[in-house]
């Protein structure tokens, strides 16, 4: 995707964030967070409350949500020698195989065994880039192990163990399809009452599914952004989604993506001829220079420096405007990352 006249360098997507602004816990109420509102390529920032989103959306708009459900994907076990192992599932495959991240004092070799609760054993059968491939007896054994012994996989920048409240709060209220190892965090701000109020004012909603993988936290290790390869994630955009997006466009409404995962799913399913149903993997990497076909507005949290998620926001809102917005958010002491505050970004031609 070389449709820009210069090379994007990783350092361009860096910014300084005081550690005190990284939210370690969710607020007591989902809708109590703050909302930074601005228009693409603009430099005027409105400091609002998340509930003010109801005044920014209008009849005929379409809110697109990601209904993936986070699985208890973090698991602890041992090597036969007694060494401890921390495991984070990326994806469960057929025939009892699973792709995982492993944290251990020494990387296990192919053929070695790992032991988990209830004497469930797995064999290391290979590697996929930074991930390991484990063989269990069957898929049912994996699912039972996760639900009996797994923990909610909070991101590494939340420096505490997952607690009881995270079982509820690290899920959206509309989560349905299990498979994610990280929450689509822009959706964490909505509660059922707010969704119902939006519906009453004529804002439609529909769900795609994209199972967020552990790769979302993998750092970009190359300096030239275009050389980075994004990990594939499973997604499903249904015929209903496509029809509602098409109808929204025809009536002059705005397609509002709730989160970067929704942007990737919708744009992965789009062509010059429109949006079409799609089920499968996507490794679409969106960075400045990308031509958006579907999304008119984006609700998103604040993302890590040098991350692919920040690059996506820069692609949508404009690099200078996005980085200025982040500087504003730091100065105004917004709360950052998964349990933090939100942004609502509109295209310049789609102002309220």
QUINOR-V270821 format. One line per field, one symbol per residue. phi: phi as a letter, one per 40 degrees, with the letter a starting at -180 (. if undefined). psi: psi as a letter, one per 40 degrees, with the letter a starting at -180 (. if undefined). A space follows every 10 residues. Layout:
phi=???
psi=???
This chain:
phi=.bbbcaccbd ccbcacbcdc ccccbcccbd ccccbcbabd gcbbbbcbbc ccdccccbdg cbcbbbccbc ccccbbaacd chccbbbbcc acbcggcaca cbbacacccd gcbbbbdgfc bbbcbibbfc bbbbbbcacc ccccccccbc bcccccccca ccbcccdccc bccbcbccic bacccccccc bccccccccc cgccaabbbb ccccccbccc bbccdcccbc ccbcaabccd dccccccccc cgcbcbcchc ccdccccccc bcchbbdabi cbbcbbadhc bcbbcbabba ccbcdgcccc cccccccgcc cccccccccc ccfccbgdcc cbbbbbcdcb cc
psi=ggfieihhid ddfiihhhde ehheiiidhd eeiihhhiih eifhhhhaid eeddediihe ihhhihfihh igehiiaiid eeiihhhhhd hhiifeiihi ihhidhhiih eiiihaiefh iihheaigbe iihihadidd ddddddddei ihgiidehfi ihadddddef iieehdhiei eiigddeeeh iddddddddd eehiiihihh hhidedehih eidhdeehhh iiihihhidd dddddddddd eeihhhhgid ddddddddei adeaiiihha ihfhhhiheh hhddhdihhi ihiiifiddd ddddddehdd dddddddddd defihiadea aiihhiidef i.
